[in-house]
Amino acid sequence: MKYNFKKIETKWQKEWAKNKYKNQKAQDFSKKRKIYILDMFPYPSGAGLHVGHIEGYTGSDILSRYYRLKGFNVLHPIGYDAFGLPAEQYAIAHKINPTQAVKENIKNFERQLKMMGFSYDWSRTINTTSPEYYKWTQWIFLQLYKKGLAYESEVPVNYCDKCKAVLADEETENGKCFRCGGHVSRVNIKQWMLKITAYADRLLRDLNKVNFSENVKTMQKNWIGKSEGYEVTFKVIGVQKEIKVFTTRLDTLFGATYLVLAPEHPIIKDIVSKDQEVKVEEYIKKSLNKTDFERQVESKTKTGVATGAFAINPGTREHIPIWVSDYVLMSYGTGAIMAVPAHDQRDYDFAQTFNLNIRQVIKPFDNTNNTTTSPFVYDKEGVLINSGPFTGVKSTIAREKIALYVGAQKKINYKMRDWVFSRQRYWGEPIPIIKCPKCGNVPLREKDLPLKLPNIKCYAPSKGAESPLENISSWVNVKCPICNSDAKRETNTMPQWAGSSWYFLRFLDPKNHKMFVSLKKEKYWMPVDIYIGGTEHAVTHLIYARFWYKFLYDLGYVNYPEPFVKLINQGMILGADHEKMSKSLGNVVNPDDIVKQYGVDALRLYEMFLGAFNDAKPWNTNSFVGIERFLNKIWNLYDEYFNTKNEKPHKKVNTKKFEIIINKTIKKVEEDISTFGFNTAISAMMECLNVLTDNDEEIKFIPKSVLEKFIIILSPFAPFITEEIWHEMFKNKTSIQKAVWPKYNIKLVEDKNIIIAVQINGKMKGTLQVKRDSREQDVLTLLNKDKKLSGYVLGHKIKKTIFIPNRLINILLE
């Protein structure tokens, strides 16, 4: 009977749907050991799933099916992160309401996910745009507000001219919008902010509690950007003003030859000289139109303007000029730096551009100038020179001594800024705040949640960074809950990141109307044991989710300090041209097309066999030939076995080899799944299949238990063909998902004979095959029988023998 993947896969897709996917439902408070396996849930775009989604979701599905077979209580849910720019832009482009667009997109996504046989617990599905869901997003915001962690502030923000939207720093890439690639400018707007900086130290410190890749940990550490240093005061000459500077290298104070202020620094207007006022004002105006990225590009020519004012270097007592330059950011430190051009590349470039004084005050320990990109810049530790009473002191020691000398204070700074939380968009969670002219910001009463997004016709963004909700007077105009005065609702909405910052908790208790999650269910299921997603979310979603979870932990609503135990980043699926898949390049692969031609099991196996799970891999449709051959070979093996008269084994047929290969394969696949080595697990099953089908005459003598074990270990990878064989050939009444993962026999896995190294006087001369756990004398006997190896010893007296069982023998000759 020919393998008909279309017929088989359609059959089981319908059968699983008919049974309401009961075999993959998680059971709250089971006595089984729990495991929570989570995908970073998708944004339901109009394009539907792409093969990159398929890779990550297949990996998590293999894990989920494997752990069910191992007897675990597996929670593997799915939902949709559907607020934000993509859905709104799609709706605008297609002239439909975002609600309708999201509904249609989710329907398509769900069709594709079920088509792929992903074993999600569909009873727990969530949608961030559902009022039943975002009621609790709003509730969490109110708790943040009550604790002073949500506040309003007029701040310079990133504004995409094309999307007409405010972007967080994390949503800009190289000074451009991360979604549309449009130009991002800086504008001052009153925004809602979340005080994530209050958690900066804990977000950094608790990275030692999670199993993330070093790459992700480094990205988070760099984004948080903790710096330990000193704050030192420079007095401005001629006015009663002081400039505070934060520095991590106070040991270079005697080399500070000028100060530089950020263009936003408030002290500028108080110290600028009259003859420099116009130049400084013009420079500041130009600078504030640039993004932080544009101002920080290392390769750009340094620009600046002198204020005409001078400060006193507290170390040297010299009068040094005060400049303004956009390479200094107000958002880091104090917005002012002491420039030490001999020991900082940016300061050196600036000094060279404006012909400012350069003084070397640190020399290397070995007295050689270990330079970076110029003959002057030395930014490492060393010994102080030209530093008054501290000359000759090691730089690491000098910092504290100089701090005492000038009265500097120890200080810790963070690069991370508070989270810009509001968006001037329609498609987002309404912020539950009422603005009263008498009472100020008034939080909505919890009993009035959810505050639903009004259904409006015109939802396109307005000019001037104003929310479209401003025009909905029937929704905006309300009475103040405190004084009953005329008031207005907050018209900004939350960013897309809001709903995704806590969704993993709602999966635990999606139908709870009294609380966002039951404390008991949270304690049972959390933390997430395995979290799978791309590294592109390392400094956005992943940091935000950790922040929200820690906040809820402080309030006593969750039980653990961190939400995720282990994070796995899947590699990107590239186009056949080795470029990132995109519509503009025409290299996007639609999984629907692949399924029609090759089938779901083939697509799942192909993506897992492409290469290491966390590596980038180019797509090559021609490679499906090998996967097709593998699946057909499996089908033909079982078809022949169950449709041939099962004769008694002939004496000459060695059935033990079948037992040995299946036990080795079980062990290998089990180890590989636990380490995400899906490609090598498939390779091991291919090798096993080759042994089982090596001789057509022997197929009928394969023990039935061997074939049963093989189909079970294959089932997490290829659920459709295995379910069909399990039911129609093995005649089982229950799903293969209810089977038990087979245990391997350790005696059949370990080879009786092993290879050990042979050394003569410490030099490798060859190898010997010996029985496992052989004694030294037995090994020497075999060595003497080996013509090549015995020749090295013949005619020599053995001085000593070094023998390490099962590894090597080293013969020392006189």
C-alpha positions in Angstrom: 0.0 0.0 0.0 1.5 3.3 -1.1 2.2 6.1 1.5 -0.5 8.7 0.9 0.5 11.6 3.1 -2.4 13.8 2.0 -5.1 11.3 3.0 -3.4 10.3 6.2 -2.7 13.9 7.4 -6.2 15.1 6.5 -7.7 12.1 8.4 -5.8 12.8 11.7 -6.3 16.6 11.5 -10.0 15.9 11.5 -9.9 13.2 14.1 -7.9 15.3 16.6 -10.3 18.3 16.1 -13.3 15.9 16.5 -11.8 14.8 19.9 -11.1 18.5 20.8 -7.4 17.8 21.1 -8.0 16.0 24.5 -4.7 14.1 24.4 -2.7 17.4 24.7 -4.6 19.1 27.4 -2.7 20.0 30.6 -4.2 18.9 33.9 -4.0 21.4 36.8 -2.4 20.0 40.0 -1.6 16.6 38.5 0.6 14.2 40.6 2.8 13.9 37.5 5.9 16.0 37.3 5.0 19.3 35.5 6.8 20.9 32.7 5.8 24.2 31.1 7.0 24.6 27.5 6.3 27.9 25.9 6.7 29.5 22.5 7.0 33.3 22.2 3.5 33.7 20.9 3.0 35.0 17.4 1.8 38.3 16.0 -1.0 37.3 13.7 0.0 39.1 10.5 -1.9 39.0 7.3 0.8 36.9 5.7 0.2 34.0 8.0 2.9 31.7 9.3 6.2 31.6 7.6 8.8 28.7 7.7 10.7 30.5 10.5 7.7 30.2 12.8 7.4 26.5 11.8 11.0 25.9 13.0 10.5 27.1 16.5 7.1 25.7 16.9 8.2 22.2 15.6 11.0 22.2 18.2 8.7 23.0 21.1 6.2 20.5 19.8 8.8 17.7 19.7 9.7 18.6 23.3 6.0 18.6 24.4 5.2 15.3 22.8 8.4 13.7 24.1 7.7 14.8 27.7 4.2 13.5 27.5 5.5 10.1 26.5 7.9 10.3 29.4 4.9 10.7 31.8 5.1 14.5 32.4 2.1 16.8 32.9 2.9 19.1 30.0 1.6 22.6 29.6 2.1 23.8 26.0 -0.3 26.7 25.2 -0.7 29.1 22.3 -2.1 32.6 22.0 -1.9 35.8 19.8 -0.1 39.1 20.5 -2.4 41.1 18.4 -2.3 44.8 19.5 0.2 47.3 18.0 1.5 48.7 14.8 1.4 45.7 12.4 -2.3 45.0 12.7 -3.1 48.7 12.5 -1.0 49.2 9.4 -2.4 46.1 7.8 -5.9 47.4 8.5 -5.2 50.8 7.1 -3.7 49.4 4.0 -6.7 47.1 3.4 -9.2 49.7 4.6 -10.8 47.5 7.2 -11.1 47.8 11.0 -8.1 46.3 13.0 -10.6 44.2 14.9 -11.8 42.6 11.7 -8.2 42.2 10.4 -7.0 40.6 13.6 -10.0 38.2 13.7 -9.3 37.1 10.1 -5.5 36.8 10.6 -6.0 34.7 13.8 -8.3 32.4 12.0 -5.7 31.8 9.3 -2.9 31.3 11.9 -5.0 28.8 13.8 -5.7 26.9 10.6 -2.0 26.6 9.9 -1.0 25.7 13.4 -3.6 22.9 13.5 -2.6 21.8 10.0 1.0 21.3 11.3 -0.2 19.0 14.1 1.2 21.2 16.9 0.0 19.7 20.1 -1.1 22.9 21.9 -3.6 23.0 24.7 -6.2 24.8 22.6 -8.5 25.2 25.6 -6.2 27.8 27.0 -5.9 30.1 23.9 -5.6 33.8 24.6 -5.8 37.0 22.5 -4.3 40.2 23.9 -7.0 42.3 22.1 -9.8 40.6 23.9 -11.3 42.8 26.7 -11.4 39.8 29.0 -7.6 39.7 28.6 -6.6 43.3 28.5 -8.8 44.0 31.6 -5.9 42.5 33.5 -3.2 44.3 31.5 -5.0 47.5 32.6 -5.3 46.2 36.2 -1.5 45.6 36.3 -0.9 49.1 35.0 -3.1 50.5 37.8 -1.0 48.6 40.4 2.2 50.1 38.8 0.5 53.6 39.0 -0.4 53.1 42.7 3.2 52.2 43.5 4.6 55.2 41.7 6.1 53.1 38.9 3.8 54.6 36.2 4.1 58.3 35.8 3.8 61.1 33.2 6.7 63.1 32.0 7.5 65.3 29.0 10.5 63.6 27.4 12.3 63.5 24.1 11.0 60.5 22.3 11.7 58.7 19.0 9.0 59.5 16.4 8.7 57.6 13.1 7.5 60.1 10.5 6.2 57.2 8.3 4.3 55.2 10.9 3.3 58.4 12.7 4.1 56.7 16.0 6.3 57.1 19.0 8.9 54.3 19.4 10.8 53.1 22.4 14.6 53.0 22.1 14.3 49.3 21.7 12.1 49.8 18.6 14.7 51.7 16.7 17.4 50.1 14.7 20.4 52.2 13.5 18.3 55.3 13.9 15.4 54.0 11.8 12.0 52.5 12.6 12.4 48.8 13.3 9.1 48.0 11.4 9.0 50.2 8.4 12.6 51.5 8.1 11.4 55.1 8.1 13.4 58.0 9.5 13.1 58.5 13.3 13.3 62.0 14.7 13.3 63.3 18.2 10.3 65.2 19.6 9.3 66.3 23.0 5.9 64.8 24.0 4.2 64.2 27.4 4.3 60.4 27.8 3.4 57.8 30.3 6.5 56.1 31.6 7.2 52.9 33.6 10.0 53.2 36.1 11.8 50.0 35.0 15.1 51.6 36.3 13.9 50.9 39.8 14.4 47.2 39.0 17.7 47.6 37.0 19.9 46.1 39.7 17.7 43.1 40.2 17.2 42.5 36.5 21.0 42.4 36.2 21.8 40.5 39.4 19.1 37.8 38.8 20.6 36.8 35.4 22.6 34.3 37.5 19.3 32.6 38.3 18.3 31.7 34.7 19.6 29.4 32.0 19.9 31.9 29.1 22.7 31.8 26.5 25.7 33.9 27.3 24.9 36.0 24.2 21.4 36.9 25.6 22.8 37.6 29.0 25.4 39.9 27.5 22.8 41.7 25.5 20.7 42.3 28.6 23.8 43.3 30.7 24.8 45.8 28.0 21.3 47.2 27.7 21.0 47.7 31.5 24.5 49.1 31.4 25.5 49.2 35.0 28.5 51.4 35.7 30.2 51.9 39.0 32.2 55.0 39.4 32.3 58.4 41.1 30.5 61.7 40.9 32.8 64.7 41.0 32.0 68.4 41.1 33.5 71.0 38.8 32.8 74.7 39.9 32.0 77.1 37.1 34.1 80.3 37.1 32.3 83.6 37.4 28.8 82.2 38.4 27.5 80.4 41.4 27.1 77.1 39.5 28.5 73.6 39.7 28.6 70.8 37.1 28.5 67.3 38.4 30.2 64.7 36.3 29.9 60.9 36.6 33.1 58.9 35.6 34.2 55.4 35.9 37.9 56.5 35.5 38.5 59.1 38.2 42.1 58.1 38.0 42.3 60.2 34.8 41.1 63.4 36.5 44.5 65.1 36.1 44.2 64.6 32.3 40.7 66.2 32.0 41.4 69.3 29.8 37.8 70.3 29.1 34.2 69.5 30.0 31.4 68.6 27.5 27.7 69.1 28.2 24.8 67.4 26.5 22.8 69.8 24.4 19.8 69.3 26.7 21.7 70.1 29.9 19.7 72.8 31.8 22.8 74.6 33.1 23.8 75.8 29.6 21.5 78.8 29.6 23.0 80.0 32.9 26.7 79.8 31.9 26.9 80.6 28.2 28.7 83.8 27.4 26.9 86.5 25.5 29.1 86.3 22.4 28.4 82.5 22.2 24.6 82.5 22.8 23.5 82.5 19.2 26.0 79.7 18.2 25.1 77.6 21.1 21.3 78.0 20.6 21.6 77.0 16.9 23.8 74.0 17.7 21.3 72.8 20.3 18.4 73.1 18.0 20.1 70.9 15.3 21.2 68.4 17.9 17.8 67.8 19.3 16.5 66.7 15.9 18.9 63.7 15.9 18.2 60.3 17.5 20.4 59.0 20.3 21.8 56.5 17.8 22.8 59.2 15.3 24.5 61.1 18.1 26.4 58.0 19.2 27.7 56.7 15.9 31.4 56.2 16.5 32.5 57.0 12.9 30.7 60.3 12.6 32.7 63.5 12.7 32.5 65.1 16.1 30.7 68.4 16.3 30.3 70.9 19.1 30.4 74.5 20.2 32.2 76.3 23.0 30.0 78.0 25.7 32.6 80.6 26.4 32.5 79.5 30.1 35.3 77.8 32.1 35.3 75.4 35.1 38.0 74.5 37.6 39.5 71.0 37.4 39.3 70.0 41.1 42.5 67.9 40.7 44.8 70.3 38.9 43.0 73.6 39.8 43.3 74.6 36.2 40.7 76.5 34.3 39.3 74.3 31.6 36.8 75.2 28.8 33.2 74.0 28.8 31.8 72.8 25.5 28.5 71.4 24.2 28.4 68.4 21.9 25.8 65.9 20.8 28.0 62.9 21.5 27.1 63.4 25.2 23.6 62.2 26.2 21.5 63.7 28.9 19.9 60.3 29.4 23.2 58.8 30.8 25.0 59.9 34.0 24.6 63.6 34.6 24.6 64.7 31.0 28.1 66.1 31.4 31.6 64.5 31.0 35.1 65.4 31.9 37.0 65.0 28.7 40.3 63.1 28.9 41.5 63.0 25.2 44.6 61.0 25.9 42.6 58.1 27.3 39.2 58.1 25.5 38.9 57.8 21.8 35.8 60.0 21.4 37.4 62.7 23.5 40.6 62.5 21.5 38.7 62.9 18.2 36.8 65.9 19.6 40.1 67.4 20.9 41.8 66.9 17.5 38.8 68.5 15.7 38.9 71.7 17.9 42.6 71.8 18.7 42.1 71.2 22.5 44.8 70.3 24.9 45.7 66.6 25.3 47.6 65.4 28.4 48.6 61.8 29.1 48.2 60.8 32.7 48.3 56.9 32.5 51.1 54.8 31.2 51.0 51.0 30.7 52.6 48.8 33.4 55.3 47.7 31.0 55.9 51.3 29.9 54.9 50.6 26.3 52.1 52.6 24.7 49.5 49.9 24.2 47.4 52.1 21.9 44.0 51.5 20.3 43.4 53.6 17.2 45.7 56.6 17.8 49.2 57.2 19.2 47.8 59.0 22.2 44.7 57.0 23.3 45.4 54.5 26.1 42.2 53.4 27.8 43.4 50.5 30.0 44.7 50.3 33.5 48.3 51.4 34.3 50.4 53.7 36.4 49.7 57.4 36.9 52.0 60.1 35.4 51.6 63.9 35.4 49.1 63.5 38.3 50.6 65.6 41.1 50.8 63.7 44.4 49.4 60.5 42.7 52.1 60.1 40.1 53.5 56.6 40.3 50.3 55.1 41.9 48.5 52.2 40.2 45.3 53.4 38.5 43.1 50.9 40.3 44.3 52.2 43.7 44.4 55.9 42.6 40.7 56.2 42.0 39.7 55.9 45.7 42.7 58.1 46.7 41.7 60.9 44.2 38.1 60.6 45.3 39.1 61.5 48.9 41.4 64.2 47.6 38.6 66.0 45.6 35.6 64.9 47.6 34.0 62.8 44.9 31.2 60.4 45.9 30.8 56.8 44.9 27.9 56.3 42.4 26.2 53.6 40.3 24.7 54.6 37.0 22.6 52.6 34.5 22.4 53.0 30.8 18.8 51.8 30.7 16.2 54.5 30.8 12.6 54.3 32.0 10.2 52.6 29.6 8.2 55.0 27.3 4.9 53.3 27.7 2.3 55.4 25.8 1.6 55.5 22.1 -0.4 58.0 20.1 -2.3 55.2 18.3 -5.7 53.7 18.2 -4.9 50.0 18.2 -3.7 49.4 21.8 -5.0 48.9 25.3 -6.6 52.1 26.6 -4.8 53.5 29.6 -7.2 53.5 32.5 -6.6 57.1 33.7 -9.0 60.0 33.8 -7.6 63.5 33.6 -9.4 66.0 35.8 -8.5 69.7 35.8 -8.9 69.7 39.6 -7.8 66.3 40.8 -5.1 65.6 38.2 -4.6 62.0 37.0 -7.3 59.8 38.5 -7.0 56.0 38.1 -10.1 54.2 36.9 -11.9 52.2 39.6 -11.0 48.5 39.3 -14.7 47.6 39.1 -14.9 49.6 35.9 -12.3 47.5 34.1 -12.0 46.7 31.3 -12.0 50.1 29.8 -12.9 49.0 26.3 -11.5 50.5 23.1 -14.3 52.4 21.3 -15.3 51.1 17.8 -14.5 54.0 15.5 -14.4 54.5 11.8 -11.3 56.7 11.5 -8.4 55.1 13.4 -5.5 56.3 11.2 -2.9 58.2 13.2 -3.2 62.0 13.4 -0.6 64.6 12.5 1.4 66.1 15.3 1.7 62.8 17.2 -1.9 63.0 18.6 -4.0 59.9 19.3 -7.0 59.3 17.0 -9.0 58.8 20.2 -8.8 62.6 20.8 -11.7 63.0 18.3 -14.1 60.6 20.0 -15.9 63.1 22.3 -18.5 60.6 23.5 -15.7 58.3 24.8 -13.2 61.0 25.9 -15.6 63.3 27.9 -16.4 61.9 31.3 -17.0 62.9 34.9 -14.2 62.8 37.4 -14.8 59.8 39.8 -13.6 61.9 42.7 -15.1 65.4 42.3 -17.6 64.8 39.5 -16.1 67.7 37.5 -16.0 67.5 33.7 -12.9 65.5 32.8 -11.3 63.6 29.9 -10.0 60.1 29.5 -6.4 59.5 28.7 -6.3 59.1 24.9 -2.8 57.5 24.5 -2.8 53.7 24.3 -0.4 51.2 25.6 2.5 49.8 23.4 2.3 46.3 22.0 4.8 45.1 24.6 2.2 45.6 27.4 0.1 42.5 26.6 3.1 40.3 26.0 4.8 41.2 29.3 2.6 38.9 31.3 0.8 36.6 28.9 2.6 33.5 30.1 0.7 33.9 33.4 -2.8 34.1 31.8 -2.2 30.7 30.1 -2.3 29.1 33.5 -5.8 30.4 34.3 -7.4 31.9 31.1 -11.0 31.8 32.3 -10.5 33.4 35.7 -12.8 36.4 36.0 -11.8 37.3 39.5 -8.0 37.5 39.2 -5.4 37.5 36.4 -4.2 34.1 37.7 -4.9 31.9 40.7 -2.0 32.0 43.1 -2.2 28.2 43.5 -2.1 27.6 39.8 0.8 30.0 39.4 2.7 28.2 42.1 2.1 24.8 40.5 2.9 25.7 36.9 5.5 28.5 37.1 8.2 29.2 36.3 8.3 28.5 32.5 10.7 25.6 32.2 11.6 26.0 28.5 11.0 29.2 26.6 11.6 29.2 22.9 11.9 32.3 20.7 14.3 34.6 18.7 17.2 36.6 20.1 15.5 39.8 18.6 13.4 40.0 21.7 16.4 39.8 24.1 16.3 43.5 25.1 12.6 44.2 24.6 10.0 41.6 25.5 12.4 39.5 27.7 13.4 42.5 29.9 9.9 43.9 30.1 8.4 40.5 31.0 11.1 40.0 33.7 10.3 43.5 35.1 6.5 43.0 35.2 6.9 39.6 36.8 9.3 40.9 39.5 6.8 43.7 40.3 4.0 41.2 40.7 6.3 39.1 42.8 6.9 42.1 45.1 3.1 42.4 45.5 2.8 38.8 46.4 0.8 37.7 43.3 3.4 35.3 42.0 5.7 32.9 43.8 9.1 33.1 42.1 11.7 35.8 41.4 12.1 34.9 37.7 9.5 33.9 35.1 11.7 31.8 32.8 14.1 29.0 33.8 15.6 28.1 30.4 15.6 30.2 27.2 16.3 28.6 23.8 16.8 30.8 20.7 16.1 29.1 17.4 18.2 30.1 14.4 16.8 32.0 11.5 15.6 30.2 8.4 17.3 32.1 5.5 16.2 32.1 1.9 17.9 29.9 -0.7 20.0 32.9 -1.4 21.3 32.9 2.2 19.5 36.2 2.8 16.9 36.9 5.4 13.5 36.0 4.0 11.5 39.1 2.8 8.8 39.9 0.3 11.0 42.5 -1.4 13.7 39.8 -2.1 11.1 37.3 -3.3 12.6 34.5 -1.2 9.8 33.9 1.2 8.6 30.3 1.5 4.9 29.7 2.3 4.5 26.5 4.5 1.0 25.9 2.9 2.8 25.3 -0.5 5.3 22.9 1.0 2.6 20.9 2.8 0.6 20.5 -0.4 3.6 19.2 -2.2 5.4 17.1 0.5 3.2 16.9 3.5 3.4 18.1 7.1 5.6 15.4 8.5 8.1 16.1 5.7 8.1 19.8 6.5 8.6 19.2 10.2 11.4 16.7 9.6 13.1 18.8 7.0 13.3 21.9 9.2 14.6 20.0 12.1 17.2 18.2 9.9 18.5 21.4 8.2 21.1 21.9 10.9 21.6 22.8 14.6 18.4 24.3 16.1 20.1 27.5 17.2 22.0 28.1 13.9 20.9 30.2 10.9 20.2 27.8 8.0 19.5 28.4 4.3 16.4 26.9 2.7 16.8 24.3 0.0 13.7 22.7 -1.4 15.7 20.1 -3.3 16.7 18.6 0.0 13.1 17.3 0.6 14.0 14.3 -1.6 16.0 12.7 1.3 13.1 13.3 3.8 10.6 11.9 1.3 12.7 8.8 0.9 12.9 8.4 4.7 9.2 8.6 5.2 8.4 6.2 2.3 11.0 3.8 3.6 9.3 3.8 7.1 5.9 3.3 5.5 7.1 0.4 3.3 8.8 -1.3 6.3 5.7 -1.4 8.4 3.4 -2.2 5.4 5.6 -5.2 4.4 6.0 -6.4 8.0 2.3 -6.3 8.8 1.2 -7.7 5.5 3.6 -10.6 5.3 3.1 -13.9 7.1 5.1 -13.6 10.3 7.3 -16.7 10.1 9.3 -18.0 13.0 12.9 -16.7 13.0 15.4 -18.8 11.1 18.4 -19.9 13.0 20.7 -17.9 10.8 18.9 -14.6 11.3 20.6 -12.6 14.0 17.6 -10.7 15.6 19.9 -9.4 18.4 21.3 -6.8 16.0 17.8 -5.3 15.8 17.6 -5.1 19.6 21.0 -3.5 19.8 20.3 -0.8 17.2 16.9 0.2 18.6 18.3 0.5 22.1 21.2 2.6 20.9 18.8 4.8 18.9 16.4 5.3 21.9 19.4 6.4 24.0 20.7 8.7 21.3 17.3 10.3 20.5 16.5 10.8 24.1 19.8 12.6 24.7 19.5 14.7 21.6 16.0 15.9 22.3 17.0 17.0 25.8 19.8 19.1 24.3 17.8 20.3 21.2 19.9 18.2 18.9 16.9 17.4 16.7 19.0 17.1 13.5 21.3 14.4 15.0 18.3 12.6 16.5 16.8 12.3 13.1 20.1 11.2 11.7 20.2 8.4 14.4 16.7 7.3 13.4 17.7 7.2 9.7 20.7 5.0 10.6 18.4 2.7 12.7 16.0 2.4 9.8 18.9 1.4 7.5 19.8 -1.5 9.8 16.1 -2.6 10.0 15.7 -2.6 6.3 19.2 -3.7 5.3 18.0 -7.2 4.2 14.5 -7.6 2.8 14.5 -11.2 3.7 15.0 -10.4 7.4 12.3 -7.7 7.8 9.7 -10.3 8.7 12.0 -11.5 11.5 12.3 -8.1 13.2 10.8 -8.4 16.7 7.5 -6.5 16.8 8.6 -4.8 20.0 11.5 -3.2 18.1 9.2 -1.7 15.5 6.9 -0.5 18.2 9.7 1.3 20.0 10.9 2.9 16.8 7.5 4.3 15.9 7.1 5.8 19.4 10.4 7.6 19.3 9.7 8.9 15.8 6.2 10.2 16.8 7.3 13.6 18.3 9.0 14.4 15.0 6.4 13.0 12.6 3.0 12.8 14.4 0.8 11.9 11.4 2.5 8.9 9.9 3.2 7.4 13.3 -0.4 7.9 14.5 -1.6 6.1 11.3 0.8 3.1 11.8 0.0 3.0 15.5 -3.7 2.6 14.8 -4.0 0.9 11.5 -1.1 -1.5 11.7 -0.5 -2.1 15.5 -4.3 -1.9 16.0 -4.1 0.4 19.0 -7.4 2.1 20.1 -5.7 5.0 21.9 -3.5 7.7 20.5 0.2 7.2 20.2 0.4 10.3 22.4 -0.8 8.1 25.2 2.1 5.6 24.7 5.1 5.3 27.0 8.6 6.3 25.9 10.6 3.1 25.8 13.5 2.5 28.1 16.8 1.4 26.7 18.7 -1.6 28.0 22.1 -0.3 29.1 23.7 -3.7 28.5 22.7 -3.5 24.8 23.8 0.1 24.5 27.4 -0.3 25.7 29.8 -2.0 23.2 31.6 -5.0 24.6 34.7 -4.0 22.7 36.3 -0.6 22.8 39.2 1.2 21.2 42.1 2.3 23.4 45.2 4.4 22.5 48.7 2.9 22.5 51.7 5.2 23.3 55.4 4.4 23.3 57.4 6.8 25.5 54.4 9.2 25.5 54.0 9.3 21.7 50.9 8.0 20.0 51.7 4.9 17.9 48.3 3.4 17.2 45.1 1.9 18.8 44.0 -1.5 20.0 40.5 -3.1 20.1 40.1 -4.7 23.5 37.2 -6.0 25.7 35.7 -3.4 28.0 37.3 -3.3 31.4 40.3 -5.4 30.2 43.2 -5.8 32.7 46.7 -4.4 31.9 48.2 -7.9 31.3 45.4 -8.8 28.8 46.1 -5.6 26.9 49.9 -6.3 26.8 49.1 -9.8 25.5 47.0 -8.3 22.7 49.7 -5.7 21.9 52.4 -8.4 21.6 50.2 -10.2 19.0 49.8 -7.0 16.9 52.6 -7.0 14.3 52.9 -3.2 14.0 52.7 -2.3 17.6 54.8 -5.1 18.9 57.6 -3.9 16.5 58.0 -0.8 18.6 58.7 -2.8 21.7 60.8 -5.7 20.2 64.4 -5.6 21.3 63.8 -3.0 24.1 63.5 -3.3 27.8 60.3 -2.0 29.3 61.1 0.4 32.1 57.5 1.2 33.1 53.9 0.8 31.9 51.2 3.4 32.5 47.7 1.9 32.1 44.4 3.8 32.2 41.5 1.2 31.9 39.3 1.7 28.8 41.4 4.6 27.6 45.2 4.1 27.0 48.4 2.2 27.6 51.7 4.0 27.6 54.9 1.9 27.5 58.1 3.6 28.6 61.2 2.0 27.1 64.8 2.2 28.4 
